[in-house]
């Protein structure tokens, strides 16, 4: 069993509703993360399309068909475990906002669908109903997507199930989003005794301008790594496998 896992939280500027272009951008960031020694890279909400709700509502061709959709191949082939958020075809007429996790060999590990839809998302997407968890290098991870992380039940359920790290694929914009980003995620780290990784957009993102600041926090809320607010980049940090005293208690 590994003693630690190095994780990377990515921030991207997405090409609006251009799945192939964004898959290549994500693959390039994944390759950078691997070169920096990371075993896992987390991407922001709507990695492959950007936050383009009108386009996603009008064009089902932008929805991925499943974890083996070939449009994900550039990311799956990057040689690193990935957590990529997409519009995913579900069982009903509406798609899901879902994070697809693949291991370093490109094999599907788990899928998590956003449970708490934000405002206009409720008009386009179906909500998920099950938690997202997986294990890598002896460390258990939980998943949340943007607005999910404002509800204590999402990271709280992961912590109760023994998860060491909470992964948040998100979009926080400039203005009010800067304060929300800075308050919510270290708060999860403090309240639940978990490491928290945030992946965010930087630059134009649908109706917003992403504020960047992809980051990793330690249990207790200490900032371990943080990207800037201007460029596509990574925040990379080590996560030890040992369970913190607070979690054991």
C-alpha positions, 0 to 999 in steps of 0.5 A: 500500500502506498504511504501517500498519494499526490493529487492535482486539482486543475483549472481550465479555460474551456472552449464553449461547447467544443468537446474534442478541443476541451478533451485535448486541453484536459489531456495536456493538463493531465500530462502535466500533472503526471510529470509533476508526480501526481497519481490523480488529477481532478477537473472542473465542472463541465470539463468537456463543454464549459458551463454552456447550459443553452447549448447542452439543453439544445444539443444531446450530441454534447452529452457523453454516452457513458464512461467508455465514450471515445471522446474521453480517450485523450484524457483516459490515455494520459497515464494518470487517474482522472476525474472528469465532469461531463453532461452524461446521458442517463436513463431518462430524457434529461442528462446528468451532471456527472463526474467520471473517474478512470484509473491510470490505465483508463479503466472506469472506476466510478461515476457520480451524478450531482445531487444538488442542482443549482438554479437553472440546472434544474430545468435541463438536468436530472439530479443524482441520488447516490454518493460517489466514492472510490479508492486509490493507493489505499486512500478513499475519496468522495466526490461532490460537484459545485453546489453539492459542496454547499450541503454538509450531507455530501462531504459528511457522508463521505467522511462517515464512510471513511473517505480521506479526501473530498474532490470538488469539481466546480465553477466559481466566478469572479465577484461573489464566487471568490468568497464562496470558493474561499469559505466553503472548501476549507470549511469542509476540511475543518468540519469533516477532517478531510483533505479537500481538492477544488478544481475550477474554471479560469477565464470565460465560463458561460455566463461567468468568468471563472476565478481560478484558484484551484487548490488543495486544503488539509484537514483543519483548513490549512492551504497546501497548494493553490493555482493563480487566478489567470492561467490554466494550471494545477495545484498539486499536493501530497495526501498521506494515507494515515487517518488523522486523529480527528477522523479516528475519534 
